[in-house]
Every structure is written in structure tokens, then in C-alpha cells.
């Protein structure tokens, strides 16, 4: 499939100060994109997790893109409106929105505090809705508008619900929003799709959940970045309303070297949640 260059295109990425969001930002920057790095972290000196919006902005510029670092809590719709206004003022529009920010709480209904439930749904569902709603008027004006949610294909297998129903429901809701928006916006030429990894990805979230042992069985965030690039550089009118697994998408686009993505070569890869091995 022919790639449509991201040079000069404006892409908002939430949760872009580290991990998968950062990797997507840098991949888009290599095409010469304008990248809006929307995240909360502006100072990591007192934090265990390192990486700020300003660090990524410098990396984006070094990679060949234009960067706009914005401190944004995506639970705040007023701040989201400000983010979009700042983006349009700086770059003139919005061509893609990547909903990467999120929260993971792997607890069953009985044990998850309501405050934590609100956090999970506030980040994984409400923020996706608010960010999309704020961007849609500008995406409609784009020659190739895209919304990309980092969420899994929907599966109603009991195994995905029995230990963490709230989290599972929130991630499937993200996917339902994408499929719904694809239907709503297809006549406007705006695509909405989802992307999910086949294996665990070496991120702070994975390290927090399982430590070094999970990182040993993970792939680097760059595999998700390359897959996101394949989606965002595709014709929005031809590729919408789909849920992609990173490896499957990349293989369909001719990628063959997946060893390069392995975070710890020689170790067995661990399959991510919501993925059924075939």
C-alpha cells in the first residue's frame, strides 16, 4: 500500500512523554510531521518514571519534525479544548489524533475502589471521547484525517473479564468508540481505527505490573510506532473501522524482521492481554 507522507501533517499524541506515545512521536517526526506532545509530565526530577514533554520535543526536532509540547491532563475537557486551540494556532489544523494516554488497574469489580474505577474510565473512555470531539471539526478539514485509539479487538471470552472486568470494559469501550466514529465520519473522509500489540511492550506500565521478568518477554515500543505509522500514512477513506494487531499489520505490509523489536533477545515473548494465539 502506498504511504501518504506525514511531512507537514499535524499529529496530536496523548501520553507522549514516554513509552509507546514517545515512540510514535519520533516515528512521525522522521517523516517531517508536526507533533503535539500532550502529557502531564513537565518535571521528572522527583519521579521514578523519567521522561517529560520537553525531552520528547527535543527528540522530535532532532528526528526532523516540528514539536509542540503541551502539559495536558486529558481528564480535563477545558484543557483538551486549550490543547486543540494551541495546536491550530501553531500549525493551522489537526490531521491525526492518537489516543495513547490511559490507565491500567487489573482488579475485579469487588475489589476496585470507585475512585480507581473513575480514573480508569476517565482516562480510557471519557478522555478519548473528549479528545476526539474537540479534534473532529479540524479532522474533517484535513486531506487525510485519522483517529487512532490504542485499544484491542473486542472479544467476549470469559478469560478477559474474570479477573479485571472494569479495565477490560474500558478498553473495549475505546474500541467501540473508534468503530462508532468510523461509521459517523466515513462520509467526511476521516478514519477511526484501533491498534493493539500482540506481545507485551516494554513500558513503565508493564514494569510496574511485573518487573524485570515481564520486560524480558516484551518487545520495544518501536513495533507499535511502526504499526501506527502504517495506519496514519494510509488513505483514511480506504482504511477505517478496523482493529489491528501490530505484528499482523506489519506482516501484511511486508515487514519481516521482528527480532529487531525484541527487548531482550533470547527470551520467549509474552502474549499481551486480549490476544488469542493462533
C-alpha positions, 0 to 999 in steps of 0.5 A, a space after each residue: 500500500 502506498 504511504 501518504 507522507 506525514 511531512 507537514 501533517 499535524 499529529 496530536 499524541 496523548 501520553 507522549 512523554 514516554 513509552 509507546 506515545 514517545 515512540 510514535 512521536 519520533 516515528 512521525 517526526 522522521 517523516 517531517 510531521 508536526 507533533 503535539 506532545 500532550 502529557 502531564 509530565 513537565 518535571 521528572 526530577 522527583 519521579 521514578 518514571 523519567 521522561 517529560 514533554 520537553 525531552 520528547 520535543 527535543 527528540 522530535 526536532 532532532 528526528 526532523 519534525 516540528 514539536 509542540 509540547 503541551 502539559 495536558 491532563 486529558 481528564 480535563 475537557 477545558 484543557 483538551 479544548 486549550 490543547 486543540 486551540 494551541 495546536 491550530 494556532 501553531 500549525 493551522 489544523 489537526 490531521 491525526 489524533 492518537 489516543 495513547 494516554 490511559 490507565 491500567 488497574 487489573 482488579 475485579 469489580 469487588 475489589 476496585 475502589 470507585 475512585 480507581 474505577 473513575 480514573 480508569 474510565 476517565 482516562 480510557 473512555 471519557 478522555 478519548 471521547 473528549 479528545 476526539 470531539 474537540 479534534 473532529 471539526 479540524 479532522 474533517 478539514 484535513 486531506 487525510 484525517 485519522 483517529 487512532 485509539 490504542 485499544 484491542 479487538 473486542 472479544 467476549 471470552 470469559 478469560 478477559 473479564 474474570 479477573 479485571 472486568 472494569 479495565 477490560 470494559 474500558 478498553 473495549 469501550 475505546 474500541 467501540 468508540 473508534 468503530 462508532 466514529 468510523 461509521 459517523 465520519 466515513 462520509 467526511 473522509 476521516 478514519 477511526 481505527 484501533 491498534 493493539 500489540 500482540 506481545 507485551 511492550 516494554 513500558 513503565 506500565 508493564 514494569 510496574 505490573 511485573 518487573 524485570 521478568 515481564 520486560 524480558 518477554 516484551 518487545 520495544 515500543 518501536 513495533 507499535 510506532 511502526 504499526 501506527 505509522 502504517 495506519 496514519 500514512 494510509 488513505 483514511 477513506 480506504 482504511 477505517 473501522 478496523 482493529 489491528 494487531 501490530 505484528 499482523 499489520 506489519 506482516 501484511 505490509 511486508 515487514 519481516 524482521 521482528 527480532 529487531 523489536 525484541 527487548 531482550 533477545 533470547 527470551 520467549 515473548 509474552 502474549 499481551 492481554 486480549 490476544 488469542 494465539 493462533 
